[in-house]
Amino acid sequence: MTLAEPGPGPELRANPSAMTLAELVDLLRGKLPVFGLSPHWEWADRNIVELIKDVDVANEKGKDFANSLGRKMVRDPSDLVAWYALGGVVLFLVFFKLYETID
C-alpha cells in the first residue's frame, strides 16, 4: 500500500511527517501527490493547479514591464518633477500646434 491509496486508517509513526525511503522514492518518481502525503489530507485527490489564461499572462507581463520602466525612469522625487515639467512642455506644444492649425 502506498500513501496515495486510501488505507484502513492513518498510520501510526513516531514522527508523522517523516517519510520512509520507499515513500520518498515513489514521491520522486511521481507516484505520490506532492501536496499532501496522506490520503486523509483535505487536498488528497484534488487538482489544485489551474492553467493561467494567455490574456492574464500578457496583462501581468505588461504590468511588470510598466512597473520596471517606472522604477528605472523615476528614481527619486526630482526625476518625477522633471518628467512632469517635460510632459507639460509637450502638452503645451501639442495644444499650440492645434491652435495654429485652427486659425
C-alpha positions, 0 to 999 in steps of 0.5 A: 500500500502506498500513501496515495491509496486510501488505507484502513486508517492513518498510520501510526509513526513516531514522527508523522511527517517523516517519510520512509525511503520507499515513500520518498522514492515513489514521491520522486518518481511521481507516484505520490501527490506532492501536496499532501502525503496522506490520503486523509489530507483535505487536498488528497485527490484534488487538482489544485493547479489551474492553467493561467489564461494567455490574456492574464499572462500578457496583462501581468507581463505588461504590468511588470514591464510598466512597473520596471520602466517606472522604477528605472525612469523615476528614481527619486522625487526630482526625476518625477518633477522633471518628467512632469515639467517635460510632459507639460512642455509637450502638452503645451506644444501639442495644444499650440500646434492645434491652435495654429492649425485652427486659425 
